[in-house]
Amino acid sequence: MNWIHLVSYFFGGIFIANAVPHCVSGVMGQPFQSPFAKPSGEGLSSSTVNILWGFFNLIIGYVLVVRVGHFDLELTGDVLALAVGALLISLFSARHFGQFHGGNTPGRS
């Protein structure tokens, strides 16, 4: 197993997981934070921008997971590298965007 492939799968997991909130918000027709908003990562972008950003993330994730090395779902190392990347960006996003949507302190006003 080549370590550079594991690094690629890790970052592929980050990009794939990052695509989810952008694509879901876009499909629902709702604005969501993106790097293109003012201020970046805090302001809201249109649903169309989020669809485009989400699909870009999916494409990069696909390239990093499927086109680099030989990703194998039966190899624990491959899956673990992808899962750790996805988990870390998900936890970061939950904390970061939770401050704007009340997710960090549910039930408080």
C-alpha positions in Angstrom: 0.0 0.0 0.0 1.4 3.3 -1.1 1.1 6.1 1.6 0.5 8.8 -1.1 -2.6 6.9 -2.1 -3.9 7.0 1.5 -3.3 10.7 1.6 -5.2 11.1 -1.7 -8.1 9.0 -0.2 -8.1 11.1 3.0 -8.5 14.3 0.9 -11.0 12.6 -1.3 -13.1 11.9 1.8 -12.9 15.6 2.7 -14.0 16.8 -0.7 -16.8 14.2 -1.0 -18.2 15.0 2.5 -17.9 18.7 1.8 -20.1 18.3 -1.3 -23.0 17.0 0.7 -24.3 20.2 2.4 -23.7 22.3 -0.7 -25.6 19.9 -3.0 -28.4 19.3 -0.5 -28.9 23.1 0.2 -28.8 23.8 -3.5 -31.3 21.1 -4.5 -33.6 22.4 -1.7 -33.3 25.9 -3.2 -31.8 27.2 0.0 -28.8 29.6 0.4 -25.8 28.3 2.3 -22.3 29.5 3.2 -19.6 29.0 0.6 -16.1 30.3 -0.2 -17.7 32.7 -2.7 -19.9 34.5 -0.2 -19.1 37.8 1.5 -17.5 37.3 4.0 -16.1 34.0 2.7 -17.4 31.0 4.5 -19.8 33.1 6.6 -22.1 34.9 4.2 -24.7 33.0 2.2 -24.4 32.0 -1.4 -27.3 31.2 -3.7 -28.6 27.7 -4.2 -27.1 27.7 -7.8 -23.6 28.6 -6.5 -23.9 25.8 -3.9 -24.9 23.2 -6.6 -21.9 24.3 -8.7 -19.5 24.2 -5.7 -20.9 20.9 -4.5 -20.4 19.3 -7.9 -16.9 20.7 -8.1 -16.2 19.0 -4.8 -17.6 15.7 -6.0 -15.4 15.8 -9.1 -12.3 16.5 -7.1 -13.3 13.8 -4.6 -13.9 11.3 -7.5 -10.5 12.1 -9.0 -8.7 11.7 -5.6 -10.4 8.4 -4.7 -11.0 6.6 -8.0 -8.3 7.9 -10.4 -5.4 8.0 -8.0 -4.1 4.5 -7.0 -6.5 1.6 -6.8 -9.1 2.3 -4.1 -10.4 -1.0 -2.7 -13.5 -1.1 -0.4 -12.2 -4.4 1.0 -9.0 -2.8 2.2 -9.4 -1.3 5.7 -6.6 1.2 5.2 -8.2 2.6 2.1 -11.7 3.0 3.7 -10.3 4.3 6.9 -8.3 7.0 5.2 -11.4 8.2 3.3 -13.6 7.9 6.4 -11.2 9.9 8.6 -11.1 12.7 6.1 -14.9 12.7 5.8 -15.3 12.6 9.6 -12.8 15.5 10.2 -14.4 17.9 7.7 -17.8 16.9 9.0 -16.9 17.7 12.6 -15.2 21.0 11.5 -18.3 22.0 9.4 -20.7 21.1 12.3 -18.8 23.4 14.6 -18.2 26.2 12.1 -21.7 26.4 10.6 -23.4 25.5 13.9 -22.5 29.0 15.0 -24.6 30.5 12.3 -27.6 28.0 12.5 -27.8 27.4 16.2 -26.4 23.9 16.0 -23.7 24.5 18.7 -26.2 25.4 21.4 -29.5 23.8 20.5 -32.5 25.0 22.6 -30.8 28.3 23.7 -32.0 31.6 22.3 
